[in-house]
Amino acid sequence: MNAEFVSQSDSLHIGDDSGEDGIIENGLFYSIFRNSNILSGDSGNSSFAYKAAFLSLIVAIFSVTHIFWCLRELSSPQTGAGGSYKRMLALAEVGSLKKCIDGDSTRVAGAPPISPLHTGSTRSEESSGRNTFAVDGTNINEGYRQDHQPLHTVQAWWQRSRRPEKPTLFLVIDALENVPDDTEYMRLQQSLILPSSGTKNLTVEEKNLIKEANDKLAYMLKERSRLANSLRRKLEKRERLIAYELDLTNRKVRPVGVLGRLRKLIIPALLYAVRRRVETLTTEIRKVEENLKIYRSALKGMLSRRQQMALSLRLLARSRQNTGAMTIKEANALSAAKLIMHGHRRRNYVPTFSEGLEILKMGSELSEALHDAELLLSKLLRRVASNSGSGDCPSCKILKTHMMKCTDLQREAELYALQLRSVLKTFPPDKCREVAKNVEGGSLQLRRKMEMALQLIHD
């Protein structure tokens, strides 16, 4: 027996020729390096504990990363060579992931197997009656297109809990409430646009004033639109964050496993960040609302239609007293520019006594012009009617030319009637109403004659 023990001990060769780890002659490796240091003393125990904790941490991080990667790859379709959408994971891997995460679920995201492995138990029993693909030369994509049925996809926890928030229309309406129609601003912009031939009676200062007013109006409209859109986006974003905050508050998380404990730690931090963002957005919304209110008030002041008409009529009367060369369009553009640049003040659109007399004189002259245009149009109508039997009608060209002049005169009369009513309180009411009635009556009679002329020309 001692001889056997001696022979066994001789078979174990440890020495300088064997290296640090020692070698057993039968070919097995056995590490004895520094075992004496580990088994002796407190420093060895602490070193071993640190190594074990570090390895555990690496394993936990790798597990969480692997799960998140699998969920992301599972929910991201890729386009294969055949044109159909394929998943990155094979069905065998999806089945193992289903067992790992869901456990009791019976169905999994369907996808054509891109791996030649046999799917085995990864398909549910509900699809057992369908044709299964072997590893022979069968075309997998064709079978998938024939038998494909939409299945429920496995989604991550944040995808299952979140619901899409649709932007509400009332936010846009609230952001733009009590704002005049854009057609009024378009009308104001069109009144400021004059061709070069239409500004020959204006001075250089008046031309520059009209240009500056046009630039200011365009800038304020653009800024109002930008602020309104910014307010709408911020309101919608705050609503989504509030809904997400409520979702996080009502969510119940069970700290089971590494993923559960990770969710338990992340949710409070997310809640804090979301609440801080909601407070920041509320402050930004208040600032945008204040700026938008300022621009709205300034733009509404520019749409003083009554003041603009009164000022335009006053400018025409003043021009008639001095040179008498300003047209109605020039006066209208200059009045709109003054209202935009200087605001509406009472002293700007209330005419003086001499200007008032000139305004009434303009009405009397306009009534006479309407009456003369109607008489000439009636004469031309009788001439055209008498020559209608012949093929040649030289009076038709004269009639069409006169009708164009009548159209401009009628528009001028209608505009003058509106302007006169805007300054009605600054004149004797009886005299003002009499002039306005004569102008409106003459414009109506001229319109009827023009309708008769159009009917005669078409016939």
C-alpha angles and dihedrals in degrees: 000000000000089000090055091050090050092050091050093048090049090055089063106079117190121166148098094308093055098060129226101309100047127231133238113216094228091068101258120130120225122179117218097157111140094345089135091058093050095049094046127068136358094275091064092051093050092048090053092048092051091051092049093048091049092051091048091052092050091050092050093049091047091050094051092045091049093051094049091047092051092050092050094048091046093056097044115082120210128203113242130205092265093058097249123115114258133185122239093231124069120237091251090056091045090054092052090048090050091053090048098049111021102024098178098044114115101197134049138189107295119228137152110267110251093185124077090226118119109257094216112164096359092093116076123247090248090072096045091107092059124093112273122210120235126204093261125101095293115139104245097192094055092051090047093052090050099046101028116133125177111257133188114270124225107243133189121257094255090051093050094049100045121082123198112259113217118209112249122229096220090071090062092046093048091049091055102033120139090018116137120243116279090235089072091056090046089053090050092049092049091052089056094052110087129166119240090254091054095059100055092110094052126089124238091256092052092049091051090048091054091048093049091048091051092050092047093050092048091049094048092048091049092047092048090052091048093050092047092052092046091051091050093050093047092049092050091046091051091050091052092048092049090051090048091048091052090049092052092047094053094043115110115208123191110213093224118141129349094298093050093051089048091054090048090057097042101048097066090049090050091049091052093049093047093050092049090050092050091053091049092050091049090055092047091048092055092052093048091048092052093050092045091051090054093051092045092052093048093048093048089054089057092059096069095137095176094050091046093053092047092049091047091052091048091051090052092051092048091049091050090053092052111028106339093218104111116109127217093253092051092049091047093051093046093050092050090049092051092050091050096047102034104023128233113302127169095236090056098062104027107097124220123241094264091047089050092055090050090051092053090047089054089055093052092049091048091052091052091048091052092050093049092048091052093051092050091047091052091051091050091048092055091048093050092047091053092050096043093101094063124071094233115071111175091168092063093074091049089049093052092049091050091048090057090054090047091053092055091045092051092051090049090051093050091048091048091051091054092046092048092053089053090062096036094118093056095061136052103285096222095052093043094049092048093054092045091049092051092049095047092045092050091048091052094050091048092051092054092051090049091053090052090049092051091050091050093049093050092048 
